[in-house]
Amino acid sequence: MVTVKSSQKIFTDYEVASLTGICVEHLHNFAKKRHLGFIARAAEAAGRQADQWLFTLSDLMVLTTLFEKCSH
């Protein structure tokens, strides 16, 4: 079971990884296959694009139901 604040609607990939116990690499691979989450692009000071995965509360619930914690 995962407990989150009711006011929080969006979660970063690192927040989801810490809440679910799924490592970030497995999280990204699973999200790509199942079309969960979305990539937010933020400009960095160097002028490059940074990719950050964002997940909704419903994405988080799907992940906790379908994916087990990583054992490594």
C-alpha positions in Angstrom: 0.0 0.0 0.0 1.2 3.5 -0.9 0.3 6.5 1.2 0.4 10.0 -0.4 -1.0 13.4 0.3 -4.4 14.0 -1.1 -3.3 17.3 -2.6 -0.5 15.8 -4.6 -1.6 15.1 -8.2 1.7 14.7 -10.0 4.8 12.6 -9.0 8.3 12.6 -10.5 10.0 9.4 -11.5 12.2 9.5 -8.4 9.2 10.0 -6.1 7.4 7.0 -7.7 10.6 4.9 -7.4 10.9 5.7 -3.7 7.2 5.1 -3.0 6.9 1.8 -4.9 10.4 0.3 -4.5 10.8 0.1 -8.3 14.2 1.2 -9.5 14.1 4.2 -12.0 15.4 2.1 -14.9 12.7 -0.5 -14.5 10.1 2.2 -14.0 11.0 3.9 -17.2 11.0 0.7 -19.2 7.7 -0.4 -17.8 6.1 3.0 -18.3 7.2 3.0 -21.9 5.7 -0.4 -22.6 2.4 0.4 -20.8 2.1 4.0 -21.9 2.1 5.3 -18.4 3.3 8.7 -17.3 4.6 11.5 -19.6 7.9 13.2 -20.2 8.2 16.8 -19.2 10.9 18.8 -20.9 12.6 21.6 -18.9 15.3 23.9 -20.2 18.5 23.8 -18.3 20.9 26.7 -17.9 23.2 25.2 -20.6 20.3 25.5 -23.1 19.8 21.8 -23.4 16.6 19.9 -22.9 16.2 17.7 -19.8 13.7 14.9 -19.7 11.8 14.1 -16.5 9.1 11.6 -16.2 5.9 12.6 -14.5 3.2 10.3 -13.3 -0.4 10.9 -12.1 -2.0 9.3 -9.1 -3.8 6.8 -11.3 -0.4 5.9 -12.9 1.0 5.3 -9.5 -1.9 3.0 -8.5 -1.4 1.0 -11.7 2.3 0.7 -11.1 1.8 -0.6 -7.5 -0.7 -3.1 -8.7 1.1 -4.5 -11.7 4.8 -4.2 -10.8 6.6 -5.8 -7.9 9.5 -4.1 -6.0 12.9 -4.5 -7.4 15.1 -7.0 -5.6 18.5 -5.5 -6.6 
